[in-house]
Amino acid sequence: MSAIRIVAIALIVAGLLGVMYGKFSYTKETHDAKLGPIELSIKDKQTVNVPAWAGVGAIVVGGILLFIPTKR
């Protein structure tokens, strides 16, 4: 399996996940203050919205890359 086909499949899977879920969340930890041995930190939950057009675009580009004939 060539690298182009692997990238194409990854784009299709990422596009499908983007269309189905539409957003993803992650936790960002920031260190606010260090006072000697005491360290204060804040965990902030961030949410990123994935536009529908980006998911569909990834599926289309992955499909095009998957069906383009490759040289051998």
CHARMM-style PDB file with segment names, atoms N, HN, CA, C and O in Angstrom:
ATOM      1  N   MET     1       0.854  -1.176   0.000  1.00  0.00      PROA
ATOM      2  CA  MET     1       0.000   0.000   0.000  1.00  0.00      PROA
ATOM      3  C   MET     1       0.898   1.236   0.000  1.00  0.00      PROA
ATOM      4  O   MET     1       1.791   1.354   0.839  1.00  0.00      PROA
ATOM      5  N   SER     2       0.668   2.143  -0.923  1.00  0.00      PROA
ATOM      6  HN  SER     2      -0.058   2.047  -1.604  1.00  0.00      PROA
ATOM      7  CA  SER     2       1.513   3.319  -1.053  1.00  0.00      PROA
ATOM      8  C   SER     2       1.135   4.384  -0.025  1.00  0.00      PROA
ATOM      9  O   SER     2       0.078   4.327   0.602  1.00  0.00      PROA
ATOM     10  N   ALA     3       2.017   5.339   0.122  1.00  0.00      PROA
ATOM     11  HN  ALA     3       2.876   5.385  -0.387  1.00  0.00      PROA
ATOM     12  CA  ALA     3       1.804   6.416   1.092  1.00  0.00      PROA
ATOM     13  C   ALA     3       0.601   7.277   0.699  1.00  0.00      PROA
ATOM     14  O   ALA     3      -0.109   7.782   1.569  1.00  0.00      PROA
ATOM     15  N   ILE     4       0.370   7.445  -0.596  1.00  0.00      PROA
ATOM     16  HN  ILE     4       0.946   7.035  -1.303  1.00  0.00      PROA
ATOM     17  CA  ILE     4      -0.762   8.261  -1.044  1.00  0.00      PROA
ATOM     18  C   ILE     4      -2.083   7.601  -0.645  1.00  0.00      PROA
ATOM     19  O   ILE     4      -3.021   8.284  -0.233  1.00  0.00      PROA
ATOM     20  N   ARG     5      -2.154   6.303  -0.766  1.00  0.00      PROA
ATOM     21  HN  ARG     5      -1.392   5.748  -1.101  1.00  0.00      PROA
ATOM     22  CA  ARG     5      -3.385   5.590  -0.377  1.00  0.00      PROA
ATOM     23  C   ARG     5      -3.612   5.671   1.128  1.00  0.00      PROA
ATOM     24  O   ARG     5      -4.754   5.790   1.573  1.00  0.00      PROA
ATOM     25  N   ILE     6      -2.549   5.608   1.914  1.00  0.00      PROA
ATOM     26  HN  ILE     6      -1.622   5.512   1.553  1.00  0.00      PROA
ATOM     27  CA  ILE     6      -2.681   5.726   3.370  1.00  0.00      PROA
ATOM     28  C   ILE     6      -3.181   7.114   3.745  1.00  0.00      PROA
ATOM     29  O   ILE     6      -4.056   7.252   4.600  1.00  0.00      PROA
ATOM     30  N   VAL     7      -2.627   8.144   3.105  1.00  0.00      PROA
ATOM     31  HN  VAL     7      -1.917   8.032   2.410  1.00  0.00      PROA
ATOM     32  CA  VAL     7      -3.073   9.522   3.358  1.00  0.00      PROA
ATOM     33  C   VAL     7      -4.530   9.687   2.936  1.00  0.00      PROA
ATOM     34  O   VAL     7      -5.303  10.352   3.625  1.00  0.00      PROA
ATOM     35  N   ALA     8      -4.906   9.089   1.813  1.00  0.00      PROA
ATOM     36  HN  ALA     8      -4.277   8.549   1.253  1.00  0.00      PROA
ATOM     37  CA  ALA     8      -6.278   9.183   1.326  1.00  0.00      PROA
ATOM     38  C   ALA     8      -7.255   8.547   2.315  1.00  0.00      PROA
ATOM     39  O   ALA     8      -8.304   9.121   2.609  1.00  0.00      PROA
ATOM     40  N   ILE     9      -6.915   7.371   2.823  1.00  0.00      PROA
ATOM     41  HN  ILE     9      -6.063   6.905   2.584  1.00  0.00      PROA
ATOM     42  CA  ILE     9      -7.788   6.707   3.796  1.00  0.00      PROA
ATOM     43  C   ILE     9      -7.864   7.505   5.080  1.00  0.00      PROA
ATOM     44  O   ILE     9      -8.934   7.608   5.679  1.00  0.00      PROA
ATOM     45  N   ALA    10      -6.741   8.078   5.519  1.00  0.00      PROA
ATOM     46  HN  ALA    10      -5.871   7.995   5.033  1.00  0.00      PROA
ATOM     47  CA  ALA    10      -6.738   8.901   6.733  1.00  0.00      PROA
ATOM     48  C   ALA    10      -7.618  10.143   6.549  1.00  0.00      PROA
ATOM     49  O   ALA    10      -8.339  10.528   7.470  1.00  0.00      PROA
ATOM     50  N   LEU    11      -7.565  10.767   5.374  1.00  0.00      PROA
ATOM     51  HN  LEU    11      -6.980  10.454   4.627  1.00  0.00      PROA
ATOM     52  CA  LEU    11      -8.409  11.932   5.097  1.00  0.00      PROA
ATOM     53  C   LEU    11      -9.889  11.564   5.099  1.00  0.00      PROA
ATOM     54  O   LEU    11     -10.716  12.314   5.617  1.00  0.00      PROA
ATOM     55  N   ILE    12     -10.221  10.429   4.530  1.00  0.00      PROA
ATOM     56  HN  ILE    12      -9.549   9.820   4.108  1.00  0.00      PROA
ATOM     57  CA  ILE    12     -11.618   9.996   4.492  1.00  0.00      PROA
ATOM     58  C   ILE    12     -12.121   9.731   5.904  1.00  0.00      PROA
ATOM     59  O   ILE    12     -13.223  10.150   6.257  1.00  0.00      PROA
ATOM     60  N   VAL    13     -11.325   9.041   6.713  1.00  0.00      PROA
ATOM     61  HN  VAL    13     -10.430   8.701   6.426  1.00  0.00      PROA
ATOM     62  CA  VAL    13     -11.733   8.748   8.094  1.00  0.00      PROA
ATOM     63  C   VAL    13     -11.861  10.035   8.903  1.00  0.00      PROA
ATOM     64  O   VAL    13     -12.828  10.206   9.644  1.00  0.00      PROA
ATOM     65  N   ALA    14     -10.894  10.938   8.766  1.00  0.00      PROA
ATOM     66  HN  ALA    14     -10.108  10.798   8.163  1.00  0.00      PROA
ATOM     67  CA  ALA    14     -10.965  12.212   9.496  1.00  0.00      PROA
ATOM     68  C   ALA    14     -12.163  13.040   9.049  1.00  0.00      PROA
ATOM     69  O   ALA    14     -12.822  13.679   9.870  1.00  0.00      PROA
ATOM     70  N   GLY    15     -12.445  13.028   7.753  1.00  0.00      PROA
ATOM     71  HN  GLY    15     -11.910  12.508   7.087  1.00  0.00      PROA
ATOM     72  CA  GLY    15     -13.607  13.754   7.243  1.00  0.00      PROA
ATOM     73  C   GLY    15     -14.914  13.188   7.768  1.00  0.00      PROA
ATOM     74  O   GLY    15     -15.819  13.936   8.137  1.00  0.00      PROA
ATOM     75  N   LEU    16     -15.010  11.853   7.801  1.00  0.00      PROA
ATOM     76  HN  LEU    16     -14.275  11.245   7.502  1.00  0.00      PROA
ATOM     77  CA  LEU    16     -16.221  11.225   8.341  1.00  0.00      PROA
ATOM     78  C   LEU    16     -16.405  11.553   9.818  1.00  0.00      PROA
ATOM     79  O   LEU    16     -17.517  11.848  10.256  1.00  0.00      PROA
ATOM     80  N   LEU    17     -15.321  11.503  10.586  1.00  0.00      PROA
ATOM     81  HN  LEU    17     -14.417  11.264  10.230  1.00  0.00      PROA
ATOM     82  CA  LEU    17     -15.413  11.856  12.007  1.00  0.00      PROA
ATOM     83  C   LEU    17     -15.792  13.327  12.185  1.00  0.00      PROA
ATOM     84  O   LEU    17     -16.571  13.667  13.076  1.00  0.00      PROA
ATOM     85  N   GLY    18     -15.244  14.191  11.342  1.00  0.00      PROA
ATOM     86  HN  GLY    18     -14.612  13.915  10.618  1.00  0.00      PROA
ATOM     87  CA  GLY    18     -15.570  15.612  11.425  1.00  0.00      PROA
ATOM     88  C   GLY    18     -17.030  15.889  11.110  1.00  0.00      PROA
ATOM     89  O   GLY    18     -17.654  16.738  11.747  1.00  0.00      PROA
ATOM     90  N   VAL    19     -17.578  15.181  10.132  1.00  0.00      PROA
ATOM     91  HN  VAL    19     -17.072  14.491   9.615  1.00  0.00      PROA
ATOM     92  CA  VAL    19     -18.983  15.371   9.766  1.00  0.00      PROA
ATOM     93  C   VAL    19     -19.910  14.788  10.838  1.00  0.00      PROA
ATOM     94  O   VAL    19     -20.935  15.383  11.172  1.00  0.00      PROA
ATOM     95  N   MET    20     -19.538  13.615  11.374  1.00  0.00      PROA
ATOM     96  HN  MET    20     -18.706  13.132  11.103  1.00  0.00      PROA
ATOM     97  CA  MET    20     -20.407  12.953  12.348  1.00  0.00      PROA
ATOM     98  C   MET    20     -20.417  13.678  13.698  1.00  0.00      PROA
ATOM     99  O   MET    20     -21.484  13.876  14.279  1.00  0.00      PROA
ATOM    100  N   TYR    21     -19.258  14.073  14.200  1.00  0.00      PROA
ATOM    101  HN  TYR    21     -18.391  13.912  13.728  1.00  0.00      PROA
ATOM    102  CA  TYR    21     -19.197  14.659  15.533  1.00  0.00      PROA
ATOM    103  C   TYR    21     -19.266  16.186  15.510  1.00  0.00      PROA
ATOM    104  O   TYR    21     -19.924  16.773  16.369  1.00  0.00      PROA
ATOM    105  N   GLY    22     -18.625  16.829  14.581  1.00  0.00      PROA
ATOM    106  HN  GLY    22     -18.090  16.352  13.884  1.00  0.00      PROA
ATOM    107  CA  GLY    22     -18.728  18.271  14.432  1.00  0.00      PROA
ATOM    108  C   GLY    22     -17.878  19.092  15.378  1.00  0.00      PROA
ATOM    109  O   GLY    22     -17.682  20.284  15.140  1.00  0.00      PROA
ATOM    110  N   LYS    23     -17.365  18.491  16.448  1.00  0.00      PROA
ATOM    111  HN  LYS    23     -17.524  17.523  16.641  1.00  0.00      PROA
ATOM    112  CA  LYS    23     -16.493  19.218  17.361  1.00  0.00      PROA
ATOM    113  C   LYS    23     -15.715  18.224  18.203  1.00  0.00      PROA
ATOM    114  O   LYS    23     -16.082  17.054  18.315  1.00  0.00      PROA
ATOM    115  N   PHE    24     -14.625  18.717  18.796  1.00  0.00      PROA
ATOM    116  HN  PHE    24     -14.326  19.667  18.705  1.00  0.00      PROA
ATOM    117  CA  PHE    24     -13.882  17.895  19.738  1.00  0.00      PROA
ATOM    118  C   PHE    24     -13.374  18.776  20.867  1.00  0.00      PROA
ATOM    119  O   PHE    24     -13.198  19.983  20.698  1.00  0.00      PROA
ATOM    120  N   SER    25     -13.143  18.168  22.008  1.00  0.00      PROA
ATOM    121  HN  SER    25     -13.287  17.188  22.145  1.00  0.00      PROA
ATOM    122  CA  SER    25     -12.710  18.896  23.204  1.00  0.00      PROA
ATOM    123  C   SER    25     -11.378  18.353  23.697  1.00  0.00      PROA
ATOM    124  O   SER    25     -11.061  17.177  23.520  1.00  0.00      PROA
ATOM    125  N   TYR    26     -10.613  19.231  24.316  1.00  0.00      PROA
ATOM    126  HN  TYR    26     -10.871  20.187  24.460  1.00  0.00      PROA
ATOM    127  CA  TYR    26      -9.371  18.835  24.954  1.00  0.00      PROA
ATOM    128  C   TYR    26      -9.169  19.694  26.192  1.00  0.00      PROA
ATOM    129  O   TYR    26      -9.758  20.768  26.320  1.00  0.00      PROA
ATOM    130  N   THR    27      -8.337  19.216  27.094  1.00  0.00      PROA
ATOM    131  HN  THR    27      -7.859  18.344  26.991  1.00  0.00      PROA
ATOM    132  CA  THR    27      -8.074  19.932  28.339  1.00  0.00      PROA
ATOM    133  C   THR    27      -6.700  20.578  28.247  1.00  0.00      PROA
ATOM    134  O   THR    27      -5.706  19.925  27.929  1.00  0.00      PROA
ATOM    135  N   LYS    28      -6.668  21.864  28.530  1.00  0.00      PROA
ATOM    136  HN  LYS    28      -7.476  22.394  28.788  1.00  0.00      PROA
ATOM    137  CA  LYS    28      -5.431  22.629  28.476  1.00  0.00      PROA
ATOM    138  C   LYS    28      -5.056  23.013  29.908  1.00  0.00      PROA
ATOM    139  O   LYS    28      -5.854  23.610  30.632  1.00  0.00      PROA
ATOM    140  N   GLU    29      -3.845  22.666  30.300  1.00  0.00      PROA
ATOM    141  HN  GLU    29      -3.197  22.181  29.712  1.00  0.00      PROA
ATOM    142  CA  GLU    29      -3.398  22.981  31.653  1.00  0.00      PROA
ATOM    143  C   GLU    29      -2.422  24.148  31.600  1.00  0.00      PROA
ATOM    144  O   GLU    29      -1.442  24.112  30.857  1.00  0.00      PROA
ATOM    145  N   THR    30      -2.694  25.181  32.389  1.00  0.00      PROA
ATOM    146  HN  THR    30      -3.491  25.210  32.993  1.00  0.00      PROA
ATOM    147  CA  THR    30      -1.809  26.337  32.446  1.00  0.00      PROA
ATOM    148  C   THR    30      -1.284  26.490  33.865  1.00  0.00      PROA
ATOM    149  O   THR    30      -2.004  26.255  34.835  1.00  0.00      PROA
ATOM    150  N   HSD    31      -0.038  26.880  33.972  1.00  0.00      PROA
ATOM    151  HN  HSD    31       0.548  27.070  33.184  1.00  0.00      PROA
ATOM    152  CA  HSD    31       0.566  27.124  35.272  1.00  0.00      PROA
ATOM    153  C   HSD    31       0.530  28.627  35.527  1.00  0.00      PROA
ATOM    154  O   HSD    31       1.162  29.405  34.813  1.00  0.00      PROA
ATOM    155  N   ASP    32      -0.211  29.022  36.546  1.00  0.00      PROA
ATOM    156  HN  ASP    32      -0.724  28.390  37.127  1.00  0.00      PROA
ATOM    157  CA  ASP    32      -0.377  30.440  36.803  1.00  0.00      PROA
ATOM    158  C   ASP    32       0.669  31.010  37.752  1.00  0.00      PROA
ATOM    159  O   ASP    32       1.203  32.090  37.503  1.00  0.00      PROA
ATOM    160  N   ALA    33       0.967  30.303  38.829  1.00  0.00      PROA
ATOM    161  HN  ALA    33       0.533  29.425  39.031  1.00  0.00      PROA
ATOM    162  CA  ALA    33       1.893  30.869  39.791  1.00  0.00      PROA
ATOM    163  C   ALA    33       2.718  29.774  40.454  1.00  0.00      PROA
ATOM    164  O   ALA    33       2.231  28.671  40.704  1.00  0.00      PROA
ATOM    165  N   LYS    34       3.980  30.102  40.735  1.00  0.00      PROA
ATOM    166  HN  LYS    34       4.375  30.998  40.532  1.00  0.00      PROA
ATOM    167  CA  LYS    34       4.846  29.226  41.515  1.00  0.00      PROA
ATOM    168  C   LYS    34       5.346  30.033  42.709  1.00  0.00      PROA
ATOM    169  O   LYS    34       6.064  31.021  42.552  1.00  0.00      PROA
ATOM    170  N   LEU    35       4.967  29.608  43.871  1.00  0.00      PROA
ATOM    171  HN  LEU    35       4.385  28.805  43.999  1.00  0.00      PROA
ATOM    172  CA  LEU    35       5.393  30.262  45.097  1.00  0.00      PROA
ATOM    173  C   LEU    35       6.185  29.246  45.920  1.00  0.00      PROA
ATOM    174  O   LEU    35       5.621  28.521  46.739  1.00  0.00      PROA
ATOM    175  N   GLY    36       7.485  29.205  45.692  1.00  0.00      PROA
ATOM    176  HN  GLY    36       7.942  29.794  45.026  1.00  0.00      PROA
ATOM    177  CA  GLY    36       8.313  28.215  46.368  1.00  0.00      PROA
ATOM    178  C   GLY    36       7.910  26.819  45.932  1.00  0.00      PROA
ATOM    179  O   GLY    36       7.877  26.526  44.737  1.00  0.00      PROA
ATOM    180  N   PRO    37       7.599  25.944  46.904  1.00  0.00      PROA
ATOM    181  CA  PRO    37       7.210  24.582  46.544  1.00  0.00      PROA
ATOM    182  C   PRO    37       5.744  24.460  46.112  1.00  0.00      PROA
ATOM    183  O   PRO    37       5.313  23.385  45.693  1.00  0.00      PROA
ATOM    184  N   ILE    38       4.988  25.534  46.210  1.00  0.00      PROA
ATOM    185  HN  ILE    38       5.338  26.407  46.551  1.00  0.00      PROA
ATOM    186  CA  ILE    38       3.575  25.515  45.862  1.00  0.00      PROA
ATOM    187  C   ILE    38       3.406  25.986  44.416  1.00  0.00      PROA
ATOM    188  O   ILE    38       3.908  27.037  44.018  1.00  0.00      PROA
ATOM    189  N   GLU    39       2.690  25.182  43.654  1.00  0.00      PROA
ATOM    190  HN  GLU    39       2.282  24.328  43.977  1.00  0.00      PROA
ATOM    191  CA  GLU    39       2.452  25.532  42.252  1.00  0.00      PROA
ATOM    192  C   GLU    39       0.950  25.518  41.999  1.00  0.00      PROA
ATOM    193  O   GLU    39       0.276  24.520  42.258  1.00  0.00      PROA
ATOM    194  N   LEU    40       0.438  26.620  41.498  1.00  0.00      PROA
ATOM    195  HN  LEU    40       0.985  27.430  41.288  1.00  0.00      PROA
ATOM    196  CA  LEU    40      -0.975  26.725  41.188  1.00  0.00      PROA
ATOM    197  C   LEU    40      -1.172  26.517  39.691  1.00  0.00      PROA
ATOM    198  O   LEU    40      -0.502  27.145  38.870  1.00  0.00      PROA
ATOM    199  N   SER    41      -2.097  25.632  39.350  1.00  0.00      PROA
ATOM    200  HN  SER    41      -2.642  25.123  40.016  1.00  0.00      PROA
ATOM    201  CA  SER    41      -2.371  25.395  37.938  1.00  0.00      PROA
ATOM    202  C   SER    41      -3.876  25.361  37.711  1.00  0.00      PROA
ATOM    203  O   SER    41      -4.658  25.066  38.615  1.00  0.00      PROA
ATOM    204  N   ILE    42      -4.252  25.668  36.486  1.00  0.00      PROA
ATOM    205  HN  ILE    42      -3.617  25.907  35.752  1.00  0.00      PROA
ATOM    206  CA  ILE    42      -5.661  25.694  36.100  1.00  0.00      PROA
ATOM    207  C   ILE    42      -5.833  24.775  34.899  1.00  0.00      PROA
ATOM    208  O   ILE    42      -5.071  24.839  33.935  1.00  0.00      PROA
ATOM    209  N   LYS    43      -6.845  23.924  34.975  1.00  0.00      PROA
ATOM    210  HN  LYS    43      -7.464  23.873  35.758  1.00  0.00      PROA
ATOM    211  CA  LYS    43      -7.192  23.074  33.837  1.00  0.00      PROA
ATOM    212  C   LYS    43      -8.420  23.673  33.170  1.00  0.00      PROA
ATOM    213  O   LYS    43      -9.476  23.815  33.786  1.00  0.00      PROA
ATOM    214  N   ASP    44      -8.262  24.019  31.901  1.00  0.00      PROA
ATOM    215  HN  ASP    44      -7.404  23.903  31.400  1.00  0.00      PROA
ATOM    216  CA  ASP    44      -9.327  24.666  31.147  1.00  0.00      PROA
ATOM    217  C   ASP    44      -9.743  23.761  29.997  1.00  0.00      PROA
ATOM    218  O   ASP    44      -8.895  23.320  29.221  1.00  0.00      PROA
ATOM    219  N   LYS    45     -11.024  23.481  29.875  1.00  0.00      PROA
ATOM    220  HN  LYS    45     -11.713  23.839  30.505  1.00  0.00      PROA
ATOM    221  CA  LYS    45     -11.528  22.625  28.799  1.00  0.00      PROA
ATOM    222  C   LYS    45     -11.829  23.498  27.581  1.00  0.00      PROA
ATOM    223  O   LYS    45     -12.599  24.456  27.657  1.00  0.00      PROA
ATOM    224  N   GLN    46     -11.205  23.144  26.462  1.00  0.00      PROA
ATOM    225  HN  GLN    46     -10.580  22.366  26.400  1.00  0.00      PROA
ATOM    226  CA  GLN    46     -11.370  23.875  25.212  1.00  0.00      PROA
ATOM    227  C   GLN    46     -12.183  23.021  24.243  1.00  0.00      PROA
ATOM    228  O   GLN    46     -12.015  21.803  24.191  1.00  0.00      PROA
ATOM    229  N   THR    47     -13.054  23.656  23.485  1.00  0.00      PROA
ATOM    230  HN  THR    47     -13.191  24.646  23.527  1.00  0.00      PROA
ATOM    231  CA  THR    47     -13.849  22.974  22.472  1.00  0.00      PROA
ATOM    232  C   THR    47     -13.572  23.609  21.117  1.00  0.00      PROA
ATOM    233  O   THR    47     -13.614  24.831  20.970  1.00  0.00      PROA
ATOM    234  N   VAL    48     -13.289  22.766  20.129  1.00  0.00      PROA
ATOM    235  HN  VAL    48     -13.255  21.774  20.249  1.00  0.00      PROA
ATOM    236  CA  VAL    48     -13.012  23.230  18.776  1.00  0.00      PROA
ATOM    237  C   VAL    48     -14.122  22.719  17.871  1.00  0.00      PROA
ATOM    238  O   VAL    48     -14.365  21.514  17.804  1.00  0.00      PROA
ATOM    239  N   ASN    49     -14.791  23.625  17.179  1.00  0.00      PROA
ATOM    240  HN  ASN    49     -14.593  24.603  17.234  1.00  0.00      PROA
ATOM    241  CA  ASN    49     -15.841  23.242  16.229  1.00  0.00      PROA
ATOM    242  C   ASN    49     -15.224  22.984  14.859  1.00  0.00      PROA
ATOM    243  O   ASN    49     -14.424  23.779  14.365  1.00  0.00      PROA
ATOM    244  N   VAL    50     -15.604  21.867  14.258  1.00  0.00      PROA
ATOM    245  HN  VAL    50     -16.253  21.221  14.660  1.00  0.00      PROA
ATOM    246  CA  VAL    50     -15.125  21.515  12.920  1.00  0.00      PROA
ATOM    247  C   VAL    50     -16.233  21.857  11.928  1.00  0.00      PROA
ATOM    248  O   VAL    50     -17.326  21.297  12.015  1.00  0.00      PROA
ATOM    249  N   PRO    51     -15.970  22.769  10.983  1.00  0.00      PROA
ATOM    250  CA  PRO    51     -17.003  23.117  10.008  1.00  0.00      PROA
ATOM    251  C   PRO    51     -17.367  21.912   9.129  1.00  0.00      PROA
ATOM    252  O   PRO    51     -16.517  21.080   8.811  1.00  0.00      PROA
ATOM    253  N   ALA    52     -18.632  21.838   8.748  1.00  0.00      PROA
ATOM    254  HN  ALA    52     -19.323  22.514   9.007  1.00  0.00      PROA
ATOM    255  CA  ALA    52     -19.100  20.726   7.917  1.00  0.00      PROA
ATOM    256  C   ALA    52     -18.400  20.720   6.565  1.00  0.00      PROA
ATOM    257  O   ALA    52     -18.110  19.654   6.023  1.00  0.00      PROA
ATOM    258  N   TRP    53     -18.126  21.900   6.014  1.00  0.00      PROA
ATOM    259  HN  TRP    53     -18.362  22.767   6.455  1.00  0.00      PROA
ATOM    260  CA  TRP    53     -17.478  21.961   4.712  1.00  0.00      PROA
ATOM    261  C   TRP    53     -16.059  21.387   4.777  1.00  0.00      PROA
ATOM    262  O   TRP    53     -15.577  20.838   3.786  1.00  0.00      PROA
ATOM    263  N   ALA    54     -15.386  21.503   5.917  1.00  0.00      PROA
ATOM    264  HN  ALA    54     -15.778  21.948   6.722  1.00  0.00      PROA
ATOM    265  CA  ALA    54     -14.034  20.948   6.045  1.00  0.00      PROA
ATOM    266  C   ALA    54     -14.079  19.422   6.047  1.00  0.00      PROA
ATOM    267  O   ALA    54     -13.230  18.774   5.435  1.00  0.00      PROA
ATOM    268  N   GLY    55     -15.064  18.848   6.731  1.00  0.00      PROA
ATOM    269  HN  GLY    55     -15.754  19.374   7.228  1.00  0.00      PROA
ATOM    270  CA  GLY    55     -15.217  17.399   6.735  1.00  0.00      PROA
ATOM    271  C   GLY    55     -15.547  16.855   5.370  1.00  0.00      PROA
ATOM    272  O   GLY    55     -14.974  15.855   4.938  1.00  0.00      PROA
ATOM    273  N   VAL    56     -16.473  17.508   4.686  1.00  0.00      PROA
ATOM    274  HN  VAL    56     -16.939  18.320   5.037  1.00  0.00      PROA
ATOM    275  CA  VAL    56     -16.852  17.067   3.339  1.00  0.00      PROA
ATOM    276  C   VAL    56     -15.681  17.243   2.382  1.00  0.00      PROA
ATOM    277  O   VAL    56     -15.447  16.392   1.523  1.00  0.00      PROA
ATOM    278  N   GLY    57     -14.952  18.330   2.523  1.00  0.00      PROA
ATOM    279  HN  GLY    57     -15.143  19.021   3.220  1.00  0.00      PROA
ATOM    280  CA  GLY    57     -13.784  18.557   1.671  1.00  0.00      PROA
ATOM    281  C   GLY    57     -12.718  17.490   1.868  1.00  0.00      PROA
ATOM    282  O   GLY    57     -12.102  17.039   0.902  1.00  0.00      PROA
ATOM    283  N   ALA    58     -12.496  17.085   3.119  1.00  0.00      PROA
ATOM    284  HN  ALA    58     -12.996  17.452   3.904  1.00  0.00      PROA
ATOM    285  CA  ALA    58     -11.507  16.036   3.394  1.00  0.00      PROA
ATOM    286  C   ALA    58     -11.948  14.707   2.778  1.00  0.00      PROA
ATOM    287  O   ALA    58     -11.118  13.957   2.264  1.00  0.00      PROA
ATOM    288  N   ILE    59     -13.239  14.415   2.828  1.00  0.00      PROA
ATOM    289  HN  ILE    59     -13.913  15.024   3.246  1.00  0.00      PROA
ATOM    290  CA  ILE    59     -13.752  13.182   2.222  1.00  0.00      PROA
ATOM    291  C   ILE    59     -13.556  13.212   0.705  1.00  0.00      PROA
ATOM    292  O   ILE    59     -13.137  12.218   0.112  1.00  0.00      PROA
ATOM    293  N   VAL    60     -13.857  14.348   0.080  1.00  0.00      PROA
ATOM    294  HN  VAL    60     -14.197  15.155   0.562  1.00  0.00      PROA
ATOM    295  CA  VAL    60     -13.725  14.476  -1.375  1.00  0.00      PROA
ATOM    296  C   VAL    60     -12.265  14.363  -1.801  1.00  0.00      PROA
ATOM    297  O   VAL    60     -11.947  13.636  -2.743  1.00  0.00      PROA
ATOM    298  N   VAL    61     -11.375  15.078  -1.114  1.00  0.00      PROA
ATOM    299  HN  VAL    61     -11.633  15.668  -0.350  1.00  0.00      PROA
ATOM    300  CA  VAL    61      -9.958  15.020  -1.473  1.00  0.00      PROA
ATOM    301  C   VAL    61      -9.408  13.614  -1.242  1.00  0.00      PROA
ATOM    302  O   VAL    61      -8.641  13.110  -2.062  1.00  0.00      PROA
ATOM    303  N   GLY    62      -9.792  12.977  -0.134  1.00  0.00      PROA
ATOM    304  HN  GLY    62     -10.415  13.386   0.532  1.00  0.00      PROA
ATOM    305  CA  GLY    62      -9.360  11.600   0.109  1.00  0.00      PROA
ATOM    306  C   GLY    62      -9.861  10.649  -0.956  1.00  0.00      PROA
ATOM    307  O   GLY    62      -9.129   9.754  -1.379  1.00  0.00      PROA
ATOM    308  N   GLY    63     -11.109  10.826  -1.402  1.00  0.00      PROA
ATOM    309  HN  GLY    63     -11.704  11.552  -1.059  1.00  0.00      PROA
ATOM    310  CA  GLY    63     -11.653   9.986  -2.464  1.00  0.00      PROA
ATOM    311  C   GLY    63     -10.925  10.188  -3.771  1.00  0.00      PROA
ATOM    312  O   GLY    63     -10.666   9.218  -4.484  1.00  0.00      PROA
ATOM    313  N   ILE    64     -10.589  11.419  -4.108  1.00  0.00      PROA
ATOM    314  HN  ILE    64     -10.800  12.207  -3.529  1.00  0.00      PROA
ATOM    315  CA  ILE    64      -9.848  11.703  -5.335  1.00  0.00      PROA
ATOM    316  C   ILE    64      -8.469  11.058  -5.274  1.00  0.00      PROA
ATOM    317  O   ILE    64      -8.032  10.432  -6.239  1.00  0.00      PROA
ATOM    318  N   LEU    65      -7.775  11.210  -4.131  1.00  0.00      PROA
ATOM    319  HN  LEU    65      -8.130  11.719  -3.346  1.00  0.00      PROA
ATOM    320  CA  LEU    65      -6.448  10.612  -3.998  1.00  0.00      PROA
ATOM    321  C   LEU    65      -6.504   9.089  -4.038  1.00  0.00      PROA
ATOM    322  O   LEU    65      -5.571   8.444  -4.517  1.00  0.00      PROA
ATOM    323  N   LEU    66      -7.579   8.524  -3.545  1.00  0.00      PROA
ATOM    324  HN  LEU    66      -8.337   9.048  -3.156  1.00  0.00      PROA
ATOM    325  CA  LEU    66      -7.699   7.065  -3.499  1.00  0.00      PROA
ATOM    326  C   LEU    66      -7.888   6.466  -4.885  1.00  0.00      PROA
ATOM    327  O   LEU    66      -7.400   5.369  -5.158  1.00  0.00      PROA
ATOM    328  N   PHE    67      -8.591   7.174  -5.760  1.00  0.00      PROA
ATOM    329  HN  PHE    67      -8.987   8.064  -5.539  1.00  0.00      PROA
ATOM    330  CA  PHE    67      -8.903   6.606  -7.068  1.00  0.00      PROA
ATOM    331  C   PHE    67      -8.028   7.107  -8.199  1.00  0.00      PROA
ATOM    332  O   PHE    67      -8.234   6.706  -9.345  1.00  0.00      PROA
ATOM    333  N   ILE    68      -7.061   7.968  -7.924  1.00  0.00      PROA
ATOM    334  HN  ILE    68      -6.894   8.294  -6.993  1.00  0.00      PROA
ATOM    335  CA  ILE    68      -6.106   8.386  -8.953  1.00  0.00      PROA
ATOM    336  C   ILE    68      -5.133   7.242  -9.201  1.00  0.00      PROA
ATOM    337  O   ILE    68      -4.550   6.715  -8.253  1.00  0.00      PROA
ATOM    338  N   PRO    69      -4.947   6.852 -10.450  1.00  0.00      PROA
ATOM    339  CA  PRO    69      -3.994   5.769 -10.715  1.00  0.00      PROA
ATOM    340  C   PRO    69      -2.567   6.225 -10.400  1.00  0.00      PROA
ATOM    341  O   PRO    69      -2.177   7.351 -10.710  1.00  0.00      PROA
ATOM    342  N   THR    70      -1.800   5.329  -9.780  1.00  0.00      PROA
ATOM    343  HN  THR    70      -2.117   4.415  -9.528  1.00  0.00      PROA
ATOM    344  CA  THR    70      -0.417   5.656  -9.442  1.00  0.00      PROA
ATOM    345  C   THR    70       0.525   4.965 -10.405  1.00  0.00      PROA
ATOM    346  O   THR    70       0.213   3.906 -10.948  1.00  0.00      PROA
ATOM    347  N   LYS    71       1.694   5.581 -10.613  1.00  0.00      PROA
ATOM    348  HN  LYS    71       1.948   6.442 -10.172  1.00  0.00      PROA
ATOM    349  CA  LYS    71       2.719   4.997 -11.499  1.00  0.00      PROA
ATOM    350  C   LYS    71       3.431   3.879 -10.745  1.00  0.00      PROA
ATOM    351  O   LYS    71       3.597   3.947  -9.527  1.00  0.00      PROA
ATOM    352  N   ARG    72       3.844   2.864 -11.469  1.00  0.00      PROA
ATOM    353  HN  ARG    72       3.709   2.808 -12.458  1.00  0.00      PROA
ATOM    354  CA  ARG    72       4.594   1.760 -10.832  1.00  0.00      PROA
ATOM    355  C   ARG    72       5.920   1.576 -11.482  1.00  0.00      PROA
ATOM    356  OT1 ARG    72       6.686   0.699 -11.084  1.00  0.00      PROA
TER     357      ARG     72
END
